[in-house]
């Protein structure tokens, strides 16, 4: 059945609630620079695509994208970045969750593909405990920066030819990248592969090599001294909004395999969330005093 909220008619909506066992997924990302080779919307493109693909494997309603996540909005921000106050994001997300619950979904899973959202989402979950709600909310982090490792490890475990999407050349490239311990994190090989599978026209591999994706290590001394600064100093260590070795030989084939693996992993998470019998009970017990 159609799992996307926006593509479902009002008449068919109750059936979607029932088939989803009252579980709704919110794809979440942001709009920010992803090196010079990937589009600004990489995170939300990944979140939206992976979440929808997972919902086809394990039925759950997919809410419209929560596009604008937490991104620094100072005057030095890269062109095209969108920054929204965290207070506004939290208020909007709570209101949306209330509307989702009003429409029959009592379990809401935020499918986050932007590392910068993790801190405020933890605070959001905590803040929900201070108000009366008839729903539970949880967060899962999508494997947006580690899918290449998952693919390589599956190749090592299951052998070459175990992934129909990959050619022998793709396998060689993935295993070499993995065995050399090359870095990945933001606009990396995994994100590049995923976007190549979804929107290859938005990927510009010819722009690789112009800006480095490796750390400057300028903020490392603070972490080593036990001092925590915003984002762990990520913006200082990676001033090009890019973290990883250049994925010069990445292919759409790798992207298609990465998308399948990511969707399967999220589907398993959704299944566990749907079948859980404790969250709503714990929530109800906690809120008895309201």
Secondary structure, 3 states (H helix, E strand, C coil): CCCEHHHCCHHHHHHHHHHCCCEEEEEECCCCCECCCECCCHHHHHHHHHHHHHHHHCCCEEEEEECCCCCCCCCCCCCCCCCCCHHHHHHHHHHHHHHHHHCCCCEEEEEECCHHHHHHHHHHHHHHCCCCCCCEEEEEECCCCCHHHHHHHHHHHHCCCCCCCCCHHHHHHHHHHHHCCCCEEECCHHHHHHHHHHHHHHCCHHHCCCCCCCCCCCCHHHHHCCCCCHHHHHHHHCCCCCEECCCCCCCHHHHHHHHHHHHHHHHHHHHHHHHCCCHHHHHHHHCCCC
